[in-house]
Amino acid sequence: MYVGRFVVVGPGIGAYRVSSRSFPNRQVVDRDDALTVGPTPDAPETDNPYIAYNCVREGGDYVVVGNGSQVDPIAEKLDLGYPPRDALAEILLALDYEKDDYDTPRIAGVVGDDEAFIGIVRKDALVVEAVSEPTLVATYEEDDPRAFDLDAETAADAARELYDHEFEHAVCAAAATVGDAVETAFYNGE
Ligand SMILES: NC(=O)c1ncn([C@@H]2O[C@H](COP(=O)(O)O)[C@@H](O)[C@H]2O)c1NC=O
């Protein structure tokens, strides 16, 4: 099954995978204050505005994961002390779904050491929920949050677990854990 991009978040851990039919030549890079998805050096040029963005970034005591430019303003709201639910709802609603050929939803998660929130804005709905167990939401097909069996306990294992998941067209993955410190990791395949 092809679900496009997806996030999995639970208390203390969050992960994100890029799956892509149209833009497979992409990778995650570590840019000090964020993990960024972008084209590989050999990728064909494109003017699509939705394929390069920060996918993992700290905000306040939390880490934000997501599939587009919403990650930055959500993190900035958290830096200002907004409650995670409100930061997710406000920014997802403000930016809304992507205006591409698929009306691709924006998805995001906020991870704290003992709490987590997940959100999606689709053409027909805005959903923001607190979650107590690892929970998945994807851009296509799996676009309502549902429990996900995440075995990983480290960021490196979470990135690898999402990359290896059976959903089709894996491109790259990133993850973070939130405890006494934040750890991040990514995996771009072999
Ligand atoms: N975040 C991403 O990495 C991303 N990659 C592709 N998209 C959008 O989704 C559309 C469909 O892409 P695909 O066929 O790869 O699923 C693209 O035209 C683009 O507008 C993205 N936007 C949201 O998921």
The ligand as a Gaussian input file, in Angstrom:
#p B3LYP/6-31G(d) Opt

LIG

0 1
 N        6.358000      16.310000       2.169000
 C        6.875000      15.685000       1.121000
 O        7.977000      15.134000       1.200000
 C        6.129000      15.617000      -0.148000
 N        6.539000      14.936000      -1.200000
 C        5.636000      15.091000      -2.166000
 N        4.634000      15.911000      -1.722000
 C        3.478000      16.359000      -2.488000
 O        2.711000      15.215000      -2.813000
 C        2.521000      15.152000      -4.217000
 C        2.473000      13.710000      -4.622000
 O        3.747000      13.153000      -4.403000
 P        3.949000      11.567000      -4.499000
 O        3.412000      11.135000      -5.803000
 O        5.437000      11.354000      -4.368000
 O        3.173000      10.969000      -3.334000
 C        3.662000      15.951000      -4.825000
 O        3.301000      16.484000      -6.061000
 C        3.878000      17.034000      -3.795000
 O        2.994000      18.116000      -4.023000
 C        4.906000      16.239000      -0.465000
 N        4.099000      17.002000       0.351000
 C        3.487000      16.463000       1.428000
 O        3.557000      15.371000       1.861000

